[in-house]
Amino acid sequence: MQLVIFDVDGTLVDSQALIVAAQREAFAACGLVAPTRERSLSIVGLSLREAFTALVGPLGPVEELAEAYRQAFGRLRADPACEEPLFPGIEGMIRRLAAEPDILLGIATGKSRKGVAHLVDRHGWDRVFTTIQTADDSPSKPDPGMLLAALAETGLGPADAVMIGDTTFDMLMARAAGIRPIGVSWGYHPVPALWEAGAETVIDDVEHLAPLIGLRQPAGAAAHG
């Protein structure tokens, strides 16, 4: 049995426009100049308190920014025009993995449990993930708490698990838990930073994940070459 754990923002879902917009509103509400898009995305994956601490320092209005961000994010996401699409190939890969009898799926994210519930409901992923670890339940990444909780919940050991994410926080968290870290190049942290943080490999296409976890080729799929 193998546990395949995914990060959410920047790995499964392209939520950068929503995140940046909510941050800008939060900073404006607190009378502060918003960070650049690059800086905004650099803290994706951390819990809100740690994210805003990184942006404004421990003496800044961290709690005020976090609360303003929660309100802005919820309002913006409720807009029918809001787009938070899955990255190419993610839906198919999740369904493929969920159909494998020897694979369990998990989530480890800096999002709130409410945010993950919205994602699961939106994409019809009810009962797809065996374990869901969020910022509400564990210390922020890169602390290994989320992954250790996922292992405890599923009864598997570190050698039976893999963590897939787009940030250095994901790679460092996986290394700290003794789990294989696989980076993705389509997210919010640069690829060289993922390697430096300990990525075992970095994939450019979700289909490249299959051989890394021993996923069988779909029945009837033709070989190309």
N, C-alpha and C positions, 0 to 999 in steps of 0.2 A: 504494500500500500504506500502511496506517495501523496504528500500534501503539497499542493501548488498554491502559493499565497501571492496575491496581487495587491499592489498599491492601487489607488483609485485615480486621483487627479494627476494628469500627465502620463498615466500608464494605460488605464482603461478609457478615461474620459478626457476630452479636450475642453477643459473648463477655464482656460486662461482668460478669455474675454470677461467672463463673469467675475472671476477672482480679482482681476485688475480694476474693473468698474466698482466693485464693492469696496475695495481698498481706497480708491479715490474718494468715494463718498464718505468713508469713515474718517479719513484724514481731513476732509473739508469740514465735517461736522465738529471736529476737534480743533479747527482753526490752524491746521498744519498743512504744509506743502507735501503732496503725495510723492512717494518714491517713483523712480523711473519704472517702466514695464519690466526691464531686466531685473531690477532690484526686487520688485514685487514678486516675480516668479521664483526668485532665488530661495525664498523661504517657504514655498509650497511644500507641504509634507509635514511641517511642524504643527503642533497644536497652536491655537490662536494666541495664547499667552506667550509662548516661546517665540512665535512668529513676530509679534509686535514688539517684544523685547529686543529681538534682533534688529528690528527696523528703527526703533527710537531709543533703545537703551533702557536699562532697568529703572531709571529715574523718570522716564517719560510716562505719558498717560496711557499705559498699557491696557488697563481694564476698560477705560473709556473707549479706546480704539476697538478693542475686541467686541464690546457690546454694540458699538455703532456698526461694525462690520457685520455682525450677526443679523442686525435689523436690515441693513442694506442688501445683504446676500439673499435673505429670505424674500424681500420684496422684489428684487430683480429676477429671481428664479421663478416667482409666481407669474411673471409677465409671459403671456402666450408667445411673444416674439423671442423669448429667451432661448438661445441655442446652447446646449451642453452635449455635443455629439460624441458618440463612441469613436475611437480612432479606427481607421480602416482595418478590417479583418478581426476585430475584437469579438464581435457578436458570434461569428462562426466558430472562433477558437474556444470561447467559453462554452458554447453548446457541445462542441466536440469533447472537451475535457469532462464536462458534466456527465456525458454518456459513457465514460470509461469506468468500468467497475473497480479498477485498482487505483483510481485517482480521486482524492478529495480536494475540494476547492476552498480557499480561504481569502479573506480580505484583511489587510493591515493598513490603516489609513489615519491621517491626521484630521479627517472629517469627523463631525459629530455622528452619533448613532442615528439621529434624525436625518442627517444628510444622506447617510448610506441607505436608510429605509426608503427615502425618496428615489434614489438611484435604482434600487432593487425593484421597486414598484413600477417605475417608469419603463424599465426594460424587461419586465416579466421574469425576473430572476429569483422569484420566490422558490425556496428549497434547493437552489443551485449551490449556495455556499454553506459548507458545514460549519465553519467558524468565521465570525466577523469581529475583528478587534478594532476599536476606535479610540479617539482621543478622550472620550468620556470614561473609558475603563482602565487605561494604562498610562504610564508616563509617556511623554512625547518622544518620537523618534529623535535621535538614533538609539535611545535606550532600548534594550532587547525585550522589554516587558511584553509588548504585543505578541511577539513571536513565541516567547516562552509560554504565554497563555494559550496561544493557538495549539502548540504542541501538547500542552496538558489537556486541553479540551478534546483533542482527537486521539490521544494516547500514543502518538508517534514520537520518534526521536529526531534530533537534528539531522542525522544522515538520511532521513526519509522525507526531507522537505526542501523546497526551493522558494526563494523570495524574488519576485519580479517587480522592478520599480524603475523610475526615471530619475531619482535624485541620489545624491551622495548620502543623504540620511537613510535611504533604504539599504544601500550597500553596507554602510557602517553598522546598521541595526542587524542585518543578516550575519555579518561577520561576528558580531558580539554574541549572537545566539548560536553560532556554530552551524549556520544554515548556508547553503549555496546561494550566492547573490548573482542574479542575472540582471544586467541593465538593459534599458531600451533607449534607443537614440532619438525617438520622436517626442520626448517629453521636455522638461523645463530646465534641466541641468546639462551643461556641455559634456560631451562624451569623454574628453580627457579627464574631467573631474570624476566621472564614474570609475574609470580605470584606477585613478589615484586612490579612490575610496575603497578599493578592494574588489571591484566587479570581477567575477570569474570570466565573463564574456559580456559583450554588448551586442544586441541584435538590432538590425535595421528594419526588420519586417516580422510581424507576429508569427508568420508561418515558420520562421527560423527557430521558434521555440520548440516545435514538435520533436525534432531529433534530440534536443538537449534533455528532454524529460522522458524519452523513450516512447513517445506517442506513436501509435501505429498509423500507417497511411490509411486514409478512408477507403473502404471497399469500393472497387471499381475505378479507383483513381489511376490514371495512366501516368507512366513515367515519361519525363521529357528529357531530351538530350540529343 
